[in-house]
Amino acid sequence: MAVAEDPVEGGAVPVLVAGAGPAGSTTALLLARLGVPCTVVERRGDIHPLPRAVHLDDEAVRVLQRIGLADAFARISRPATGLRLVDARLRPFAEFRRDRAAGSHGHPESNLFDQPDLDRVLRAELVRHPLVNLRVGTEVTGLDQPPDATAPVRVELSAPGGAETVCAQAVVGCDGAGSAVRAAIGSRLHDLGFTDRWFVVDVRSARPIPTWGGVEQVCGARRAATFLPLPGDRYRWEFRMRADETAEELARPARMAELIGPWRVPPTQLEVLRAAEYTFRARLADRWRVGRVLLLGDAAHLTPPFIGQGLGAGLRDAHNLAWKLAAVLAGGVPGVAPEEVLDSYQSERGAHAEAVIRGAVRVGRAMTGGAGVTAALRRPLTGMLLRLPGVRARAERGIVPRFPAGPLVDRVRHRHDLPGSVCPQPTVRADGVATPLDEVLGDGYALLTAGPVDAGLAARARTLGARTVRLGHDLADDGTLLAWLAAGGASAALVRPDRVVQATSPRT
Ligand SMILES: O=C(O)CCc1cccc(O)c1
């Protein structure tokens, strides 16, 4: 299939991305990095002015690194100490600590930020990139997909100049919870059984508010709450709302003073930037792809924020999809049918997104659910639970993606085998220069070797155009990669462009 050279307004475009939020912008920038021109349509003229997401983990920051924005993100975020459970009087009773220097993905494990800051960084990059055509004030109103999956999709747009139609070889719907693209392909969001109203308060504080440097989850019986220190002078509180409460009532000075009372912050030192009701939901779309139309981010899944994974899930989707879509538009991944390549997007990402949503619901209920005796027992029970073998380690590790076997992930025989897992990113020395591993691996497939490679894997790597990177020759690291390969019983790993291990060569 021919890919148009340039994005052409009103004509054929290789990829139309609906929505310029963080997930849509990241998708477009990943595609553009791979040489695929994108048109991004965005309903809003300017970035969304209100703070929304506040947390990204190290794997999600690694995705931003792929589009050259890790340093910019570091400037607008603060590495966090982790998650602390506290009682109604803010006395800690459990703590999950994160590495503030760098975790296995080469970035701080927990990062707090204010979403409009990230939106501005991404928007500047979209505007700057020669392969991205950003069209604001424009949104998808309908789609028409011919039965032949490889024929262009006709996309109806509402634009400042009126209604128009463009043809795109693929459409990526990143248009949020109320996605028009999702509706147009007949995909439905399924409720995973969680809806909770919370009152979210974003403030600036004239004086620093003492914090432990991470997220505080108040697990009191009377009212669950979350407190987060954002960068600079900004902070966020979230309070669970009772059935008979309204945001207007809670926003009154007397009620607000009562809510933030335990933190002992004089309300006069605070400037309230926003105080609004937000409904936390757990939802998953049943179909993430119909032909060449794909869903991503909040259009595909919604999670409550208790483990801080909402936006990260969208960036992971973008990382998983962009290289597959780019490959299919350029003729495919050798040895795998294009439809299988694209199907693997939902089979890989859907399972992880569902595990994250269900995990967030479980954690949310465990931390904040119940009343009376149940809530009173939370503190001692949590202490006991965390002393059980493996429980703390699991809670600290989070929900790590482990993709199932498929056309792009070999079957594993042992749970320590590497295929389906994400390769770590230590800092390595290449040509005498300290560099994050991904910069050495490049944008395509890579074959990371620490010893002999079996002939089958070597041939597959050649067919896929993989860059061979030999430990101890092309780069040196602190032993992380060697230990990782050894733990997985491998002497070499074939790493996909999204850093997922596709196959390994066994250690002999
Ligand atoms: O696990 C962490 O380090 C923080 C998790 C988190 C982030 C944001 C909100 C929240 O309730 C939890």
The ligand as a MOL file (V3000), in Angstrom:
LIG
                    3D

  0  0  0     0  0            999 V3000
M  V30 BEGIN CTAB
M  V30 COUNTS 12 12 0 0 0
M  V30 BEGIN ATOM
M  V30 1 O 2.3640 4.1780 43.2920 0
M  V30 2 C 2.7160 5.3530 43.3290 0
M  V30 3 O 3.9080 5.6630 43.4170 0
M  V30 4 C 1.6810 6.4580 43.2430 0
M  V30 5 C 0.3400 5.9350 42.8630 0
M  V30 6 C -0.7130 7.0040 42.7510 0
M  V30 7 C -0.5340 8.0550 41.9020 0
M  V30 8 C -1.5230 9.0130 41.7720 0
M  V30 9 C -2.7080 8.9060 42.4920 0
M  V30 10 C -2.8660 7.8500 43.3490 0
M  V30 11 O -4.0260 7.7700 44.0560 0
M  V30 12 C -1.8760 6.8820 43.4850 0
M  V30 END ATOM
M  V30 BEGIN BOND
M  V30 1 2 1 2
M  V30 2 1 2 3
M  V30 3 1 2 4
M  V30 4 1 4 5
M  V30 5 1 5 6
M  V30 6 1 6 7
M  V30 7 2 6 12
M  V30 8 2 7 8
M  V30 9 1 8 9
M  V30 10 2 9 10
M  V30 11 1 10 11
M  V30 12 1 10 12
M  V30 END BOND
M  V30 END CTAB
M  END
